[in-house]
Every structure is written in C-alpha cells, then in structure tokens.
Amino acid sequence: MARRHRYWTGHLAKMTSNLARIEAGGAPEPIILTPDSPFLAMGKQIESLHAATQTLQSQVEIRQATFGRLIDHLPLGVMLLDANRQVLLANSAMAELVGHPIQETKHDYFDDIKTYRLARMIEHTYRNQKTHHKELTMLNTQKSVDASVIALNRGTAELQVLVILYDVTYLRQVEQMQLDFVGNVSHELKTPVTAISGFAETLLAGAKDDPKTLDQFLQIIYDESSRLTQLITDILTLSRPDSGQAQAKAVNVLDLVNDALKSLKQPIAEKGLEVKTDVPKDLTITTVPAKFSQVVRNLLNNAVFYNRKDGVVTVTATADEKNLKLSVQDTGIGIAENDQERIFERFYRVDKARSRHNGGTGLGLAIVHDMVMQLGGEVTLASQVGVGSTFTVSLPLADLPRFYK
Ligand code: ADP
C-alpha cells in the first residue's frame, strides 16, 4: 500500500513539474511508464502538449521575425509607446528621422523625441486620447515629416500611443524647386518684355521721327523678341515631361554635327573661328535624334559664343563597345572652378550681361544635362579660365533606357 502511494505521488509530482516546465517554455523530463501504467494516457497527453507548444512557439517566432522585418523595411517611421510613456517598439526609419539609434529596451520616449512640437502632440494624445496629425520639421535632422499620433486601446488602462512619421522632405524640395523655377521664368520673361515695351514707348513718343534712332530701336525690339521666342522654346523643352514616346533611331554622328554647324555658319565666320571635326565617317549611335541633336547644338552654340576672336572649336567623337564619347572643345573665356558645378543649373550664368548679349537664356546647359540624363548618359566638363572649355558627353551606343526601345 505504501509502495503504491509512493508510486502515485512520485509520478504525480514529476508530471506536475513537467507541466510547469512546459509552461516556462522548457522540455519535460522523460518518465518511463509501463504499458499498463495508469499514467500512460496522461504522459502521452503531456508529450503532445509539449509538441503543440513548441509548434506554436516557432510559429510565433516566425511571425515575430516577419513583423520585425516588415516594420524595419517600412519607409515610415514607426514608434509604439505604452501607457507609461515607454518605447515598446521603434523601427529603423524612425531612428533615421530622429537622427540617432533607438535603444531596443524599454525607455522614456523623451530620450528619442526631442522635437518640441512632436512631443507636444504625443502629450496631447495621452491627455485627450485623440488622434493628432500635423506637418513639422524634426529638430536634429531638419527633415520635414507628416506626423500622425494615434491613441490605441482608448479608455482602458492599456492605452498605447502610436507615432507614425512620413518623410516629406523630398516632396517639399521639389515644390520649392518648382516655385523657384516659376519665379526665375517670370523674371527672365520680364527682361525682354520690358525692353520691348520701353523702346516701343520711346519710339511712339517721338523718337521714330529720327530715322537712325528708329532703325536702332527696331533692331533692339527685333533682337529682344527673338530672345523671348528662344526663351519660351527653351522653357517648353525643359517643362515637357519626358514621355518616352520618341523613337530611337540609328543616327550618323558626323552628319548630325555638320547639320548643327551649318546653322552656326554666320557667327563662326563673324568671329573668324576655325572648326575642326574629328569624327569617324561611319560612326553611328542608336538614340533619340531630336534629343541628341539638342545636346550637340547647345554645346556648339556655347563653344562659338564664348570663344575668342580667331579661336578654334574642335569636335571629337570616339566609341568603345558600349559608349560614344563626344567632346566639344573651345579656346574661349573658360569657366572658373567654383562656377563649373553650377552652370548646368537652370538660368545660371557666369556673366549675365555677356550671356544676354549673345542671346543666351541660361537654359542651354540645363537642357544638355536633362537630355543626356534621359538618354542614359552623362556630361562632364574640363575648363580653365582664359584657356578654354571641353564638354564631354558620354552616351550609350545602343543600350538606351528601356522606354525608348
Ligand atoms: P547661356 O544661354 O547663358 O549660354 P547655358 O546654360 O548654355 O546658358 O550656359 C550657362 C553659363 O555657362 C553661360 O552663361 C556661361 O557663363 C557659361 N558657359 C557655358 N558654356 C561655356 C563655354 N563654352 N565657355 C565659357 N563659358 C560657358
């Protein structure tokens, strides 16, 4: 009887401790049970309970890892806070927006959120348990974010606060660039229009009676209206989205260069320039002819206009298996090093008066840059003040961006 009692209590104690082990996430200790043992069914049940718990645990781990990966790859900054203002979870986008790594263990959110307006939104949410939404600038990183602070489990003791930050810095920059562009365009359009109306007004007020003045002023009005037309054409070229509709074709490089030079015949002769072309006769490139031609024309225009009297313009083209390299070299005024980075910007000119006098719009190189990018290439510049400039365009011979094929 006593042995039987020991057997029962011993087994029950082991099984109880095994259940406790399973509960704590561990494995049960093995118990040897004979086939006729009254504990056999219970032992088997404990085994299968262990197996089920393990499966569940690994499923939870997989989910946890997936969730972790998902949240870390979200482009949104996410942070979850508990009712005691402790950070339960934050992803890497949030760390980037606050400007420093976020500790993984629980800690006060004040350690991470130093932006006063965001901290105030969070405090409001704790106080009135309402969702808040605002655009603000992060203190350390100066990023513009669209912030949402959301109250979860409202009205319970387990109130949680979810902070979601959407980085809108790039959007705001683009908007600013568009505003700047519109501002520049209006300013640039105003200059020739003011000149035209000013000279016309003077003529009407009586200057027309002097034939010499009449000729001179009409010439100015004509030049300024040509400039206006050129400006509008350039602005339209830059504003037109690259629809990718244009078809790529095989273009003979030498023919295209000669065509561009033809329309510059007069200014080349006036300046007494010598033009050298070193382009293989049979060199062809598969590209969008209109865009390639704009690039060459604009570079040649500048090489002529910013050249010295009796200077030289040299056009060279070579190709390897993949790329065409076309350079336009002049012996002109050159470009100082600190201007070299900026001359591809819209409306940037080193010497405003000189550029305007030449009929320049300050958009030629911006167009070159845009077109070369669209064609999948790049443009570089080497220049020395007083010696000359060389613009080199590198374009893929055939491997154009996909939409042109
Ligand atoms: P612009 O219509 O004024 O020529 P671009 O965009 O073509 O406008 O050129 C921008 C500025 O870069 C010019 O105003 C000029 O100051 C400078 N620049 C461009 N090409 C040359 C060159 N070949 N030699 C010297 N300066 C140049």
Residues whose N, C-alpha, C, O or C-beta is under 5 A from the ligand:
A	BS01	ADP	N302 A303 Y306 G332 I333 G334 I335 I343 Y348 R349 V350 D351 S355 G360 T361 G362 L363 G364 L365 A366 S389
